[in-house]
Amino acid sequence: MLSDFQYDPVEAAKPLRPYQVEAVAALSAALANDTTRPQLLQLATGGGKTRVANDIVARWIREHGGPVLWITKDWRLLYQAARDASRRHPGHILYRIGGRRTALGALSEVPRWWTPTRSTILYSTFQTVLRRLDDGVLDGVALLVWDESHWGENAKAGKILTQCARQRRPVLGLTATARWDTRYHVVYSRSFFDLVREGYLAQPETWRVRTGLRWSPRLSPGDSDFSNVSLRVLAESAERNDAIIRTYAENADEFRRTIVFACNIEHANELAERFSRDGFAAHAIHTENDDAKNNAALEGFRRGRIHILVNVEMLTHGVDVPDANTIFLCRPTRSDILFAQMVGRGARRAEGKTHFNIVEFTDNLSKYGEILRTTSFFFDGAGSTSAVPRLRSRSAPRVSQHAFDPRGAPRWIPDDDSLPESCRGLWYREGQTFGLELELTESSAAIPRPHTERWSAVATALLEALRRAIGSELVAAAATPWYAGGGSGGKDFSVWNVEWDSSAGWEVTSRILSGEDGFIEVDAACAALEEAAAIHGVRVNYRTGTHLHLGWRRDDIGALRNAIRLVGLFEPALGTLVAPSRLARFAGGVYDISTPNQYCQPVSKAVSEHTLQTCHSVTELLHGLSDYGLRFATFNIKPLGTHGTVEVRLHSGTIEARKALVWVSLWQQLLWAAENKTGMPELEYRQVIVPDADIIELAREWLPAAIQPLQAAFLARVARRRAEVVDMWRARPELEPWTGFADCWLELAVDAHGAEPGTLAPPFLDAVFDLQVRSANHGTWHDVAEMLAMLVVDGLLVEPAFLEAPPNGRAVVTARTSEGIVPVLHVWDHPVGMKFWVYATPPGEDLGRGRAVYTEVRAADPSWWSQLLRLLSTTLTEGPA
């Protein structure tokens, strides 16, 4: 076994996946910045949780020193963690605390005379640590890693976390299936669906087999799952077992290597014997077998000598069996965690493996059918054999009150072709609700009166359009010819409404939404509203704005102080994303930039820094402020006292999903920063909002995960929105003072047409925005400008770009990316598909191919973007190879 704990240069050289790099950075920062709260990494089974955690540990030891204590529920998982650490990270000293010498591959017990050292990693079970807690087992530990952290969070095991919090000892929790009733702060999360859609896990195909057995289960009083007595009834059913064996025999060529989850040990032995009698190589593994027998069966399965492994919850944690083709769910459960772990055993990718089978044996339940976990429940769509849920028909549950989960994980909506374009790559927070107010008026800007035939006809048409797009059950039965906002008028917040608004005419209010499903629903609703508005001659009321409501914390004065200060800091930059009328008074067709919009004033006019410092609760802060002035601030915190929400009044009017959803994502990130960032500057008073700050620069400093490609793509969308707004400024002479600020921001600035560095050159931009290049692997076309913008906001393009026209006509754009040793990027639309050439051009030489050495990245490789970012980052850091 000792060979398993030797450095392996081949294993060490394997790069992390992009999301794993993001996770290492996010968790390392969170652990360093907050030592009082356990930080959680949630990666679905197959996501490389142990690999990521070992990189976090290695980084921690380099930057802060050890020792590190790694605990979990059993020695088998500790063995795997220690083996990965020793193979990829040389120089660490590994010990065990407790256990038998053979349990960790002959790792030695920590000596009695041992004193803590920086490079040591200790491994133990949480049961052992709990027994030795009063003996000082945590003394000197610089970081605690708790693998499978959803286990053991009972009152006794919680003593470990409590002691760590009191001693300000950082804790890293690891799980594939996070629960929300824990002490952990979810810092980074990648779900099963995320990893399937991104190609890191195999696609599940669901088979449902009805056993015909009538079952009257009871729940166990301890964990509320089905009792052992009830499971025994299933295990002893000859008819049900016949169906299990017959299902495999009839589909053996498809199912191949199969993991079976049995009801109990007797059931596992029975099924293994039946499979073997029918000529299939099968073996049972469970706790009544010795370790050698179980390990031999597992190794035989990996090598293909055994085709079927029948187990009793032994293969739910940490066992790597990527060659498993099929999962048999013969043991019903109501546990989300257990179900996800069973399904996850088959999801790991292997050479030639693109999908895996889930065979679900379903019985006729007399009760508890509504809490039984099934593939239909797990994959969000009955009858679906795909892990990608139905999208347009997906919707979040109907809720009538806003909510906010302070432990909610930050999540990305993947850039997946099956998703609406307006939603892709946006950030949201699990457990945080939101709602939108979209205001429409007559094309002539006239405001119709309620109860008129015209108002009623348009309102009815808008509701009907929404019903066709998202379903009648999610839309109000009739429009409301009065203002029903703010909780008055008996308004149902669980459906979309159309009501009269005195400032616009028609106000469309979304129902209370959340998460990816909420974003998708907004996309469908906005598309329907755009069409209906065009048909019936109404348009967006740009002056009144699109108001955003976000569920948030009504009990944390510290987070609220941070939010108000952060909004004050961001206001000038946020002003570059909204219509001028939201910042300045608009009268007589002219903007008065010295006077603020009466209904959207700087937050500092409603709340002062002195007030923030002297108020000790949210209630005290709300009671001490002017109701009127507070309500009409850019960031209205008044609803916290009644609805548990904050209202964002600073936004252009719109019914375009691409604009509204970027705004929702941006503000959820701002509220995240208010809870998770430190060092907020004091709130400065301002009379008016002057849009003179760079939103990209501020976002990179304050918003989450700014270094990752997905955040770069998000900021590229923000930059494009800002360019649209700046174009509006240029059309208005009275806004000329604002346009000077825009010339200082790094857009896709070029000097190919004589412009100074850092200024906009519209002819170049026009040309670039028309250019697209093709990815050969699936024929997708990409906008060159968008890719360049992503590199700009990611800090990898720092000098202007040049449009080229070489003889073959295929080179699209060249961009200088740094000074000194100058990597030069060429984007090509080549017959073999899009490719990039990165040159290490010596200083002073012309941009171009000359004598320079280049490295090529082709988009035929699915990971081309990550390769490009890594190549540019390496070149900028280290110079040419």
ROMAR-10810 format. One record per residue (C-alpha): x, y, z; residue in one letter. Coordinates in pm, whole numbers, plus 50000, padded with zeros to 5 digits. Layout:
<atoms>
XYZA;...
</atoms>
This chain:
<atoms>
500005000050000M;502905023750056L;503195029349681S;499805046349697D;501385073549910F;504255082349678Q;504455113149458Y;503155106749105D;504355133448857P;501805122348595V;498925126548839E;500335159448968A;500585173748615A;496865169148539K;495285203948536P;492225212748739L;488985218748556R;487945255448525P;485235252748791Y;487705235449022Q;490115264648983V;487255288349071E;486375267649376A;489965267449506V;490185305349474A;486765311949630A;487205288449927L;490785299549997S;489665335750016A;486615327750230A;488655307350480L;491225335250516A;488635363050549N;486175346850792D;487515323451059T;484335322651270T;482005306351020R;482495271850859P;482865275350480Q;481305249150255L;482255234949915L;479415216549747Q;480375195849443L;478125168849305A;479445133449310T;482035130849034G;482975167749054G;486395161349212G;485625173249564K;488675156349721T;490985169349450R;489775205149499V;490025202549876A;493605189749861N;494555219349643D;492935242849897I;494895225550175V;498175228049982A;497555264949915R;496665270750280W;499885254250399I;501945275350156R;500295308050256E;499375302950622H;501045271250745G;499655240050909G;498995216251054P;495715207050884V;493315182051041L;491155162750790W;488185144050937I;485255124150800T;483005095350893K;485165065150803D;488745055050733W;488085044550373R;487365080550274L;490405092750467L;492575068050278Y;491455082549946Q;492075118250060A;495565110250191A;496485091149875R;495475120449652D;497405145149869A;500605124849862S;500445117749487R;499975154049383R;501485175549660H;504975164649768P;506625176750086G;503735171250326H;504045149350634I;501015126650683L;499865111351013Y;496705094951139R;495015100651474I;493485068151603G;492385039051390G;494375008651283R;497665010051097R;496184991850798T;493235015550766A;495365043250614L;497865023650411G;500315020050700A;500375057150783L;501855061451131S;499935073351434E;500935108651528V;503745105051788P;503045114852148R;506085138052142W;504995154351818W;504675192051805T;502615209851536P;504485217751213T;503535238350907R;503645209950654S;501695183050841T;498275168850752I;496505147751014L;493705123150929Y;491015110651168S;487315102751194T;485025128051355F;484045101551611Q;487695099151721T;488085136951733V;484885140151933L;486155115152192R;489465133952221R;488055169052210L;488535175552580D;492115162552554D;493095191252321G;493055172751989V;492405206051810L;495255224651982D;497585239951728G;495425229951425V;495495258051166A;492655244650944L;489995217950992L;488665199850684V;485395181050740W;484675157750448D;481065145950401E;480105174350634S;476385166450613H;477165136850839W;477495141051213G;475945175451256E;474045164051560N;474395180151900A;477475160251998K;479425163951675A;478405200551665G;480715205451963K;483635203551719I;482295232551513L;481435252451823T;484955249151960Q;486455258851623C;484255290051609A;485235300551961R;488925296051881Q;488535313251540R;489805281751373R;488885280451000P;486705251050894V;486315238150537L;483255216150485G;482965192750186L;479785176750058T;478095165449742A;474645171949886T;474385203350097A;471535207350345R;470185241450435W;469735234250807D;473465235550875T;475955259851023R;477945261750702Y;478225291350465H;477995277750110V;480825295249926V;480935275349603Y;478455250949455S;478205229649142R;475135207749115S;474665174848936F;472865193148654F;475645218948622D;478285192148571L;476155172048329V;475445202648114R;479105212848116E;480155178048001G;481955166848318Y;479395140548418L;477655114748202A;474075120248089Q;471515098948278P;468925078048097E;465995067648318T;464255033748308W;461185028348525R;460114993148620V;456814988648804R;457034958949041T;453274955949102G;453934951649474L;451544969749712R;453574984749995W;452445001550319S;455675016250458P;456355032150791R;458935058750871L;461835054151106S;461465077451406P;465165085851398G;465795099951051D;462285099850895S;463385076350614D;461595043350561F;461995019750855S;464104988150842N;460984967350903V;459284982750598S;462364977750381L;462504941250488R;459054936250335V;460454946549996L;463624926150040A;461634894350106E;459264898249810S;460044870349565A;457914887049297E;459864919849329R;463244902049325N;462194882549015D;461464916048842A;464934929048935I;466754898448799I;464574896748487R;465094933748407T;468874929548405Y;468784896948209A;466624912147934E;468904942547896N;472334929447994A;474004942347677D;472864977747760E;473284977048138F;476714959948146R;478564968948468R;475834976548721T;475724988549083I;472654976349270V;471444993749587F;469674967949802A;467324972150099C;469464954050357N;472314929050389I;470094898550345E;468634914450033H;472114921149892A;473204885249947N;469964871949795E;470254893049480L;473964885649432A;473274848349458E;470334850749214R;472384870448959F;475234845248985S;472844815648943R;471594831348620D;475144833248482G;476084869448566F;479254876548761A;477934893249076A;479154900249427H;477624915649740A;479574941049944I;478454952150288H;479654956450645T;479354919550737E;482094911350487N;485684917850588D;487574946150419D;489664922650205A;486564905950059K;484854939149981N;488024954149831N;488564923549612A;484994926049480A;485414962949407L;488704957249225E;487124929049025G;484314952648921F;486804979248809R;488754953748602R;485604939148443G;485764904848605R;482634912348808I;479664927648626H;477284934448914I;477994948749260L;475124946049505V;475644968849806N;473914983350110V;474865020350126E;478585012050100M;478965027949757L;477235060749839T;480385078749957H;483765084149798G;484115052249591V;485405059749241D;483835035948989V;483785055648663P;483175024448454D;479745018048609A;477195018648328N;473995013948527T;472485020548869I;469684997949000F;467595016349262L;466054987049446C;466005005349780R;463415033449801P;464205064450005T;462775098150097R;466245112850156S;467455137949897D;471015131650009I;470885093649982L;469085094949647F;471615119449499A;474505098149624Q;473105066149475M;472465082649138V;475875099349145G;477705065849155R;477075060948785G;477655096548668A;481455096948645R;482805099848292R;485115073548145A;486605068047802E;483795062047555G;481105067247821K;478645094947741T;475595083247938H;474575059748215F;471335042048304N;469225046448615I;466795017448661V;464145026648915E;461954999349069F;458695015249180T;456055000149405D;452415009249474N;452595029049799L;449535031750018S;451015063350174K;454105085550167Y;454165085149787G;454425123049790E;457725121949982I;459315092849795L;462375104749604R;462265094349239T;464045103148918T;461015123948817S;461455144749132F;465245146249105F;465365155548736F;462395179648751D;460165165248483G;458205133048491A;458915109948201G;462165127048113S;465215105848043T;467445136248035S;469245154548313A;468455187248137V;465005196648267P;462315210548042R;462985247448019L;460125267547877R;457665247648083S;459775249948396R;458675273448668S;459545280049029A;456935270949296P;454205296349360R;454965316649671V;453155346549817S;455935360850035Q;459525370449962H;462295349950119A;466035350750169F;468385323150282D;471615338050424P;473335304750358R;472265304249993G;474985293449753A;476105315949466P;475235298649141R;475825304148769W;473325297048495I;475435277648243P;476145290647894D;474125262647741D;472385263547402D;469255248247554S;468775278947776L;467425313147670P;470275335647562E;469225363347802S;469795340048101C;473105323948013R;476115331148229G;474165351048488L;474785348448861W;472075343249121Y;471845333049484R;469915302349595E;467105310549832G;466865347249730Q;463585358349573T;463085387249334F;460285405349155G;460055430948872L;457775460448799E;457635467748423L;455885500148330E;454225507247994L;452575538247852T;450945549947529E;453215554447227S;452415591647247S;453595591347613A;450025599447723A;448905582248043I;445505565248003P;442885566648274R;441735535048449P;438315519648385H;438405531848024T;437845508347732E;441355515147600R;443075507647932W;441075475947984S;441675462947631A;445445466647653V;445595452348007A;443565421947899T;445855416747597A;448955418047818L;447525392248057L;446535369347771E;450055371547625A;451495361747961L;449125332147991R;450245318547654R;453905322447750A;454035309348107I;450675292848180G;447295304848306S;447915292648661E;450765317948698L;448805348448576V;446055368448747A;442505361948628A;441855398948562A;443645432448552A;443395456848842T;442245492348742P;443905508249042W;447335507549199Y;447595475749407A;451305476749488G;452815477849833G;450565450649968G;447265469749934S;444265460549729G;444325423249799G;447045417249539K;448165381149485D;451975381849468F;452165345449358S;450955354149004V;451805379948736W;449565410648753N;448655440648538V;447495471248731E;446975508248670W;449835531548760D;449385569248766S;452945575848641S;452815552848339A;449425537648272G;450015500048280W;452285483548533E;453135446748485V;454385431048807T;455975397048809S;455125371249066R;457725363649335I;460515344549157L;463815328449242S;466775309949091G;467365297848739E;463695289448688D;462785325448775G;465245339348520F;463875316248251I;460315326848331E;461225363748300V;462685356747956D;459455340147838A;457265367247991A;459265396147846C;459205381147497A;455415378747519A;455045414147653L;457265428647378E;455075413047110E;451805423347274A;453015459047332A;453985462846967A;450625449646846I;448575472447073H;450575504447032G;452095508347376V;455755511847472R;458055511947768V;457905542247994N;461645549248004Y;461355577548256R;459725558148536T;462165529248528G;461985491948592T;461805486148966H;463425455349115L;462485439649449H;464865415349621L;464205393649924G;466835402350185W;467755403950551R;465555423650790R;467555413451099D;471215421951022D;472125458551070I;475755451650979G;474875437650637A;472405466150580L;475075492150664R;477425475550418N;474735474550149A;473925511750180I;477615520950175R;478255498449876L;475325513149685V;476695547849761G;480075537049627L;478585521149313F;475955547949232E;478105567748983P;479035535448804A;475485521848814L;474425554848660G;476275545048342T;473825516148291L;470515535048316V;468585560748116A;469655596948186P;466155604448314S;466775582248618R;469685604748720L;468555639448616A;465375659448593R;463815658048246F;461595687848171A;460685705147848G;462555678547650G;465875687947814V;467885670748089Y;468905692348386D;471975673448509I;472325695948813S;468985683948956T;468265647649048P;465225627848941N;462635635349208Q;461725598549248Y;465215583349225C;467635602949443Q;471055593349583P;470805569649876V;472885593350088S;470075619150074K;467875594650266A;470505579150494V;473635595750634S;476845579750752E;476155593551099H;472785575751102T;474415543250993L;476915545251275Q;474455554251549T;471585530251470C;471935496051630H;469125476851460S;467265476351131V;464055486351309T;465755516551467E;467205527051133L;463845525050954L;461975543851230H;464485572051231G;464255580250859L;461875601150653S;459325578150493D;459015599050178Y;462715604950126G;463545568750195L;460985555449953R;462335575649661F;466025567449707A;467885546749447T;468035519149710F;464765518649902N;465095498850226I;461635508250355K;460035474650250P;462415455850480L;460115464850768G;457005449950609T;457905425650328H;461505415450392G;462645431350064T;464685460249933V;463625479649624E;465995491349350V;464565521949175R;467645529648968L;467065514248626H;465945522848275S;462425512948184G;462495480847982T;460615449347889I;463715433747732E;464845403347926A;468505408347831R;468545441948013K;466335433148309A;468075400348394L;471585414848387V;470285440548635W;468785413448860V;472065394348853S;474155425348923L;472085435049228W;472105400149372Q;475895402149350Q;475915435949525L;473875421949814L;476205391849828W;479165415649857A;477415434450138A;477335402150339E;480695387750244N;483095416850181K;484875438450436T;486435473050422G;483425492350293M;484215529750261P;482055553650457E;478965567150283L;479645600650114E;476835625650067Y;476015635349709R;473385659349583Q;473115643549237V;474465611849076I;477185620148824V;477975588948612P;481745592548628D;482915558248756A;483955526348578D;481475498548655I;483885471648531I;486695483048759E;484385484349062L;482835450648978A;486225433948957R;487095447449301E;483845440549486W;481745414249312L;482215376649356P;484495354449149A;485655382148917A;488565360948790I;486485332848644Q;485505331148275P;481785331548354L;482125364048548Q;484185378148262A;481355369848023A;478875386448258F;480975418048279L;481255418247900A;477455420447888R;477565448948139V;480145466747923A;477925463347615R;474965477647805R;477105507147914R;478125513447554A;474435515647458E;473815541447730V;476875561847633V;475545563447278D;472395579447421M;474525605547598W;476325614747276R;473005623047111A;472175649647374R;474245681947388P;473315688647751E;474915655247847L;478265664047691E;479925667348037P;479205630448091W;480725617947766T;484215628147876G;484085601948148F;483275574847897A;486455581447701D;488485570148004C;486945535648026W;488595506547853L;486025493847609E;487145477647286L;489385507947238A;491555509546928V;493985533546773D;493845518246425A;491875548546304H;493985575146471G;492165574946801A;494125580147117E;494605548947333P;491625544647561G;489115562247334T;486305547147135L;486705543046761A;483235536146619P;484415525846268P;486515498246418F;483775487846657L;481245486746376D;483515463846177A;484315440846467V;480695437646578F;479825424046235D;482495396846252L;481895361546366Q;484075330646377V;483105294346375R;483855266846626S;484575235846421A;483565210446685N;479845218846664H;479595246746407G;478625273746657T;479355309546553W;480895333646805H;480935371646810D;484515384046796V;483635415946984A;482115396247270E;485195374347304M;487485404647303L;485315421747563A;485565391147785M;489355392847759L;489285430147835V;487275426848153V;489335396548254D;492455418348245G;494105398947962L;493645425147690L;495175457547812V;496065475447487E;494015484647179P;493055459746914A;493665462146536F;491555450746247L;493635432645985E;493145422545624A;495955398245528P;496125383345180P;494075352445254N;491375373645416G;490945349845706R;492585368345998A;489915387646181V;491565407546455V;494915412146627T;495225424346983A;498255434147187R;497855420547537T;500735435147741S;503885456047727E;507485443947750G;507375408347619I;504275412547405V;501905383647352P;499865391147043V;496515374546989L;495205366446640H;491655353546602V;491185333746280W;488115321146100D;489985291945950H;488585263645733P;489205239846023V;487275262746256G;488105291846482M;491625292946621K;493835316546816F;497545323346774W;499315338147073V;502685353446982Y;505525362847213A;506665393047011T;509855410147135P;509435446247251P;509685472346979G;508845448946692E;505745453146482D;502685433346567L;502525403946336G;503975370746253R;507585379446160G;510165360646367R;507845356546664A;507125322446814V;503435314546856Y;501215289047029T;497945278046872E;494605270947038V;491845256046823R;488165258046906A;487715222346790A;488685213547147D;485665217747380P;487925233547644S;489375259547404W;488325289747611W;489965276647928S;493085268147728Q;493215303347589L;492775320047929L;495445297648081R;497845304547794L;497375342247809L;497655342548189S;500865322048175T;502375343947905T;501565375848092L;503035361948412T;506105343748286E;506845357247942G;507375334947636P;508565299547681A;
</atoms>
